[in-house]
Amino acid sequence: MNQFVRLNLLGSSEAMQAMRRQIEKISSVDVPVMVLGETGTGKELVVRAIHYLGERKQRPFVPVNCGALPEMLVESELFGHERGAFTDAKMESPGLIGEADGGTLFLDEIDALGLKAQAALLRFLQDGTYRRVGGAKTRKANVRIVVATNANLTALSEARHFRRDLLYRLDVVTLRIPPLRERSDDVVELAHVFLERLRARYAKDDMRFDAESLNHLRMHTWPGNVRELENTVHRAFLLSDDHSVRLGTTVLPGAAPPAEGPVTTRGFRTEKAAAIASFETEYLRRLLAESNGNLSLAARLAGEERSAFGKLVRKHGLARDRSI
């Protein structure tokens, strides 16, 4: 248990205990792993645990969000490039595969990879060989590939957005992270851990949850999972005017603000802009809910480019932190 506390995988629920047992088993076998979980469940923490509990723990751990890789430079980012391979290639680059040699490469949002990059990754998984962009030399690297997604890759493969043969290569061992609603016994425990960290961070040792906060912790469904819980505690801590941290009294992300008075008729352009903004917000919320917060999948469902779709999401304040 101590090793998991050190790796920040907290919780005493049966669901968490079962997952920790799975992690111990998976870390002892050197095969590709697919980690499934909703946004905010802590996929990177789980992958780090798999790495640091295994035989590769002294070698590099290289995480990358596939959704953040420029589509035109994905192969260069993954496999590196030779000097002069393209206009801005002023120096050679070993690529993420080269950086991770001997260790683990974690590909988050694997569903965001385009089909060309998927084909290149499949070739590497088959025999561990690759070529840098602009290079003629075949290189070899010993890298464990671990991927994560909150998308349905089977459905994407049936729609020909994800290669079926790559899915088979990656899906050797699958680990599902339970959402917070399936480990409700952990909510209060985690909230107290976050509160303790905030007390130390801000030097406020006298801060405590009030009784109503404990009820809110148990009753709320936490659709944003651990990340939502941590952010909610942090926000309530900072907004407190005394020594009590009050949850359930502040507006949660996505909640509508209370009405402040009678609605008055506005000009045509103002009303039109408000109606468009309302439509866009509700449409985006529905897409993000259907895709479990996966921007790449939501953009595909909307038929929009990911970058343009992401700007629209940020415009309406619906962007989510994908750091864990």
VEXDREN-2710 file (C-alpha; in Angstrom, 1 decimal):
% VEXDREN-2710
k/r/px/py/pz
1/MET/0.0/0.0/0.0
2/ASN/2.8/2.4/0.8
3/GLN/4.1/2.3/-2.7
4/PHE/0.7/3.3/-4.1
5/VAL/0.5/6.2/-1.6
6/ARG/3.9/7.3/-2.9
7/LEU/2.5/7.1/-6.4
8/ASN/-0.6/9.1/-5.4
9/LEU/-3.1/6.2/-6.1
10/LEU/-5.2/6.7/-3.0
11/GLY/-8.5/5.2/-1.8
12/SER/-9.5/2.3/0.4
13/SER/-12.6/1.1/-1.5
14/GLU/-12.8/-2.4/-2.9
15/ALA/-12.7/-1.0/-6.4
16/MET/-9.4/0.7/-5.8
17/GLN/-7.9/-2.3/-4.0
18/ALA/-8.9/-4.5/-7.0
19/MET/-7.3/-2.0/-9.4
20/ARG/-4.1/-1.9/-7.4
21/ARG/-3.9/-5.7/-7.5
22/GLN/-4.2/-5.5/-11.3
23/ILE/-1.5/-2.9/-11.6
24/GLU/0.9/-5.1/-9.6
25/LYS/0.2/-8.0/-12.0
26/ILE/0.5/-5.8/-15.2
27/SER/3.7/-4.1/-14.0
28/SER/5.4/-7.5/-13.8
29/VAL/4.7/-8.4/-17.5
30/ASP/6.4/-6.5/-20.3
31/VAL/3.6/-6.2/-22.9
32/PRO/1.6/-3.3/-24.4
33/VAL/-1.2/-2.0/-22.1
34/MET/-4.4/-0.2/-22.8
35/VAL/-5.8/2.0/-20.0
36/LEU/-9.5/2.9/-20.2
37/GLY/-11.1/5.6/-18.0
38/GLU/-13.3/8.6/-18.0
39/THR/-11.9/12.1/-18.0
40/GLY/-10.4/13.0/-14.6
41/THR/-10.0/9.5/-13.3
42/GLY/-6.2/9.7/-13.2
43/LYS/-5.0/7.7/-16.2
44/GLU/-1.5/9.0/-16.2
45/LEU/-1.1/8.3/-12.5
46/VAL/-2.0/4.7/-13.2
47/VAL/0.4/4.4/-16.1
48/ARG/3.2/5.9/-14.0
49/ALA/2.5/3.2/-11.4
50/ILE/2.7/0.5/-14.0
51/HIS/6.1/1.9/-15.1
52/TYR/7.6/2.6/-11.7
53/LEU/6.6/-0.8/-10.2
54/GLY/8.1/-2.7/-13.2
55/GLU/11.6/-3.6/-14.3
56/ARG/11.8/-0.5/-16.4
57/LYS/11.5/1.9/-13.5
58/GLN/15.2/3.1/-13.8
59/ARG/14.7/3.9/-17.5
60/PRO/12.8/6.9/-19.0
61/PHE/9.0/7.4/-18.6
62/VAL/7.9/9.6/-21.6
63/PRO/4.2/10.8/-21.6
64/VAL/2.7/12.5/-24.6
65/ASN/-0.9/13.6/-25.4
66/CYS/-1.6/12.5/-28.9
67/GLY/-4.3/15.1/-29.3
68/ALA/-1.6/17.9/-28.8
69/LEU/0.6/16.6/-31.6
70/PRO/0.4/18.7/-34.8
71/GLU/-1.0/16.3/-37.5
72/MET/1.7/17.2/-40.0
73/LEU/4.5/16.5/-37.5
74/VAL/3.2/13.4/-35.7
75/GLU/5.7/11.0/-37.3
76/SER/8.6/13.4/-36.7
77/GLU/7.5/13.8/-33.0
78/LEU/7.2/10.0/-32.5
79/PHE/10.1/8.7/-34.5
80/GLY/12.4/11.7/-34.8
81/HIS/13.9/13.3/-37.9
82/GLU/17.2/13.9/-39.6
83/ARG/18.7/17.4/-40.0
84/GLY/17.2/19.0/-43.1
85/ALA/14.3/16.5/-43.4
86/PHE/11.9/19.4/-43.7
87/THR/12.1/23.2/-43.7
88/ASP/12.4/23.7/-39.9
89/ALA/14.5/20.7/-39.2
90/LYS/17.7/22.5/-38.4
91/MET/18.9/19.8/-36.0
92/GLU/18.3/16.1/-35.8
93/SER/15.8/14.8/-33.3
94/PRO/15.7/11.3/-31.6
95/GLY/11.9/11.6/-31.3
96/LEU/9.8/10.3/-28.4
97/ILE/10.6/6.6/-29.3
98/GLY/14.3/7.4/-29.1
99/GLU/13.9/9.3/-25.8
100/ALA/11.9/6.4/-24.3
101/ASP/14.4/3.7/-25.3
102/GLY/14.6/1.1/-22.5
103/GLY/11.6/2.6/-20.8
104/THR/7.9/3.4/-21.3
105/LEU/6.2/5.6/-23.8
106/PHE/2.7/6.6/-22.7
107/LEU/0.4/7.7/-25.5
108/ASP/-2.6/9.4/-24.0
109/GLU/-5.7/10.0/-26.2
110/ILE/-4.4/7.4/-28.6
111/ASP/-7.7/7.8/-30.6
112/ALA/-6.5/11.3/-31.7
113/LEU/-3.7/9.7/-33.9
114/GLY/-4.4/10.0/-37.6
115/LEU/-4.4/6.9/-39.8
116/LYS/-1.0/7.5/-41.2
117/ALA/0.6/7.8/-37.7
118/GLN/-1.4/4.7/-36.7
119/ALA/0.3/2.8/-39.5
120/ALA/3.7/3.9/-38.5
121/LEU/3.1/3.0/-34.8
122/LEU/1.8/-0.4/-35.9
123/ARG/5.1/-1.1/-37.8
124/PHE/7.1/-0.2/-34.7
125/LEU/4.9/-2.5/-32.5
126/GLN/5.5/-5.4/-34.9
127/ASP/9.3/-5.6/-34.6
128/GLY/10.5/-2.6/-32.6
129/THR/12.2/-1.0/-35.7
130/TYR/11.6/2.4/-37.2
131/ARG/13.1/5.1/-39.4
132/ARG/13.5/8.8/-38.6
133/VAL/11.8/11.2/-41.0
134/GLY/14.2/11.9/-43.8
135/GLY/16.5/9.0/-42.8
136/ALA/17.4/5.8/-44.6
137/LYS/18.8/4.0/-41.5
138/THR/16.6/1.4/-39.8
139/ARG/16.8/1.9/-36.1
140/LYS/15.7/-0.3/-33.2
141/ALA/14.3/0.6/-29.8
142/ASN/13.2/-1.3/-26.8
143/VAL/10.1/0.6/-25.6
144/ARG/7.1/-0.5/-23.7
145/ILE/4.0/1.2/-25.2
146/VAL/1.1/2.0/-22.9
147/VAL/-1.9/3.9/-24.3
148/ALA/-4.9/5.5/-22.7
149/THR/-8.3/6.6/-24.1
150/ASN/-11.8/7.4/-22.9
151/ALA/-13.2/6.7/-26.4
152/ASN/-14.7/3.5/-27.7
153/LEU/-11.9/2.2/-30.0
154/THR/-13.9/-0.7/-31.2
155/ALA/-16.6/1.6/-32.5
156/LEU/-14.0/3.9/-34.0
157/SER/-12.4/0.9/-35.8
158/GLU/-15.8/-0.1/-37.2
159/ALA/-16.2/3.4/-38.5
160/ARG/-12.7/3.2/-40.0
161/HIS/-11.3/6.0/-37.8
162/PHE/-9.0/3.6/-36.0
163/ARG/-7.0/0.7/-37.5
164/ARG/-8.4/-2.6/-36.3
165/ASP/-5.0/-4.3/-36.6
166/LEU/-3.4/-1.6/-34.4
167/LEU/-6.2/-2.1/-31.9
168/TYR/-5.4/-5.8/-31.7
169/ARG/-1.7/-5.0/-31.2
170/LEU/-2.4/-2.6/-28.4
171/ASP/-5.2/-4.5/-26.6
172/VAL/-3.0/-7.2/-25.1
173/VAL/-3.8/-6.2/-21.5
174/THR/-6.6/-3.8/-20.7
175/LEU/-7.0/-1.9/-17.4
176/ARG/-10.2/0.0/-16.6
177/ILE/-10.1/2.8/-14.1
178/PRO/-13.3/2.9/-12.1
179/PRO/-15.0/6.3/-12.0
180/LEU/-15.5/8.0/-8.7
181/ARG/-19.2/7.2/-8.6
182/GLU/-18.2/3.5/-8.4
183/ARG/-15.8/4.1/-5.5
184/SER/-18.0/6.4/-3.4
185/ASP/-16.3/5.2/-0.2
186/ASP/-13.2/7.0/-1.3
187/VAL/-14.8/10.5/-1.8
188/VAL/-14.5/11.7/1.8
189/GLU/-11.1/10.1/2.2
190/LEU/-9.8/11.8/-0.9
191/ALA/-11.4/15.2/0.0
192/HIS/-9.5/15.1/3.4
193/VAL/-6.3/14.3/1.6
194/PHE/-6.7/17.3/-0.7
195/LEU/-7.7/19.5/2.3
196/GLU/-4.6/18.4/4.2
197/ARG/-2.4/19.3/1.2
198/LEU/-4.1/22.7/0.9
199/ARG/-3.6/23.4/4.6
200/ALA/0.1/22.8/4.1
201/ARG/0.4/24.7/0.9
202/TYR/-1.3/27.9/2.2
203/ALA/-0.2/27.5/5.8
204/LYS/-3.8/27.4/7.1
205/ASP/-3.8/24.5/9.6
206/ASP/-7.2/25.5/11.1
207/MET/-9.3/24.9/7.9
208/ARG/-12.0/22.2/8.3
209/PHE/-15.0/20.9/6.3
210/ASP/-18.3/21.8/7.8
211/ALA/-21.0/19.1/8.3
212/GLU/-23.0/20.1/5.2
213/SER/-19.8/19.7/3.1
214/LEU/-19.5/16.0/4.2
215/ASN/-23.1/15.4/3.1
216/HIS/-22.4/17.1/-0.3
217/LEU/-19.3/14.9/-0.8
218/ARG/-21.4/11.8/-0.3
219/MET/-24.4/12.9/-2.4
220/HIS/-22.8/14.5/-5.4
221/THR/-22.1/12.1/-8.3
222/TRP/-18.8/13.7/-9.4
223/PRO/-19.1/13.4/-13.2
224/GLY/-15.6/15.0/-13.5
225/ASN/-14.2/12.3/-11.2
226/VAL/-11.2/12.9/-9.0
227/ARG/-10.1/16.0/-10.9
228/GLU/-13.5/17.6/-10.2
229/LEU/-13.4/16.7/-6.6
230/GLU/-9.9/18.1/-6.1
231/ASN/-10.7/21.4/-8.0
232/THR/-14.0/21.8/-6.0
233/VAL/-12.2/21.4/-2.7
234/HIS/-9.5/23.8/-3.8
235/ARG/-12.0/26.4/-4.9
236/ALA/-14.1/26.2/-1.7
237/PHE/-10.8/26.5/0.3
238/LEU/-9.8/29.7/-1.5
239/LEU/-13.3/31.3/-1.2
240/SER/-13.7/30.6/2.5
241/ASP/-14.0/33.7/4.7
242/ASP/-13.4/31.9/7.9
243/HIS/-12.0/28.5/9.0
244/SER/-14.7/26.4/7.3
245/VAL/-14.5/24.9/3.9
246/ARG/-18.1/24.8/2.5
247/LEU/-19.0/22.5/-0.4
248/GLY/-22.3/22.5/-2.1
249/THR/-22.9/26.2/-1.6
250/THR/-20.7/27.4/-4.5
251/VAL/-21.7/27.2/-8.2
252/LEU/-20.2/24.0/-9.7
253/PRO/-18.7/24.1/-13.3
254/GLY/-21.5/24.1/-15.9
255/ALA/-24.2/25.1/-13.4
256/ALA/-26.5/28.0/-14.5
257/PRO/-26.2/31.2/-12.5
258/PRO/-29.3/32.2/-10.5
259/ALA/-31.7/34.7/-12.1
260/GLU/-31.2/38.2/-10.9
261/GLY/-34.4/39.8/-12.0
262/PRO/-37.0/40.0/-14.8
263/VAL/-35.9/39.4/-18.4
264/THR/-36.1/42.4/-20.6
265/THR/-36.3/42.6/-24.4
266/ARG/-33.1/43.4/-26.1
267/GLY/-32.2/44.5/-29.6
268/PHE/-32.4/42.0/-32.5
269/ARG/-28.6/41.6/-32.8
270/THR/-28.1/41.2/-29.1
271/GLU/-30.9/38.6/-28.9
272/LYS/-29.6/36.8/-31.9
273/ALA/-26.0/36.6/-30.5
274/ALA/-27.4/35.4/-27.2
275/ALA/-29.5/32.7/-28.9
276/ILE/-26.5/31.5/-30.9
277/ALA/-24.3/31.5/-27.9
278/SER/-26.9/29.5/-26.0
279/PHE/-27.2/27.0/-28.8
280/GLU/-23.4/26.6/-29.1
281/THR/-23.0/26.1/-25.4
282/GLU/-25.7/23.4/-25.1
283/TYR/-24.6/21.7/-28.3
284/LEU/-21.0/21.6/-27.1
285/ARG/-22.0/20.3/-23.6
286/ARG/-24.0/17.5/-25.2
287/LEU/-21.1/16.5/-27.5
288/LEU/-18.6/16.6/-24.6
289/ALA/-21.0/14.4/-22.5
290/GLU/-21.4/11.9/-25.3
291/SER/-17.6/11.7/-25.8
292/ASN/-16.8/11.7/-22.1
293/GLY/-14.9/15.0/-22.5
294/ASN/-12.7/13.7/-25.3
295/LEU/-12.1/16.7/-27.5
296/SER/-10.8/14.7/-30.5
297/LEU/-13.9/12.4/-30.5
298/ALA/-16.3/15.3/-30.0
299/ALA/-14.7/17.2/-32.9
300/ARG/-15.1/14.2/-35.2
301/LEU/-18.8/13.8/-34.1
302/ALA/-19.3/17.5/-34.9
303/GLY/-17.5/17.2/-38.2
304/GLU/-15.1/20.0/-37.3
305/GLU/-11.3/20.3/-37.2
306/ARG/-10.0/19.6/-33.6
307/SER/-8.2/23.0/-33.3
308/ALA/-11.3/25.0/-34.4
309/PHE/-13.6/22.9/-32.2
310/GLY/-11.2/23.4/-29.2
311/LYS/-11.3/27.1/-29.7
312/LEU/-15.1/27.1/-29.6
313/VAL/-15.0/24.9/-26.4
314/ARG/-12.6/27.4/-24.7
315/LYS/-14.7/30.3/-25.9
316/HIS/-17.7/29.1/-23.9
317/GLY/-15.6/28.1/-20.9
318/LEU/-16.1/24.4/-21.3
319/ALA/-12.5/23.4/-21.7
320/ARG/-11.3/20.8/-19.3
321/ASP/-7.8/20.3/-17.8
322/ARG/-6.4/17.1/-19.4
323/SER/-3.2/17.1/-17.3
324/ILE/-4.0/13.8/-15.5
END
